[in-house]
Amino acid sequence: MQLTITGHQLEVTEPIREYIDTKFERIKRHFDQVLNVHVIISVEKVRHKSEATMHIGGKDFFAESTEDHLYKSIDLLVDKLDKQIRRHKDKITNHHNVEAIKMNQSAY
């Protein structure tokens, strides 16, 4: 997984980079076919905004979150992306299971 982190009006320090990397490991555990992720972190007055675009084999996912604290914003962002990935994975696996069941039933 290629992870790119960009900061707008904010310097991306090593602790922030490590925190984001560890949080995105959770998504990688659920779906290991993640190709690349682009994370943008910005500060607008006192609000911290995080947004990410994730590319997975022909499909793109996008999520954003705005919170008072940077780490809270990152947590919420990863939760949203994780939910989208799990739904996508469920759709893929359920779709193939339905076809397999139909094929098995028609064989009898």
PyMOL commands that set and color helices and strands:
alter all, ss='L'
color gray80, all
select helices_A, chain A and resi 14-30+70-107
alter helices_A, ss='H'
color red, helices_A
select strands_A, chain A and resi 2-8+36-44+47-56+59-67
alter strands_A, ss='S'
color yellow, strands_A
deselect
rebuild
show_as cartoon
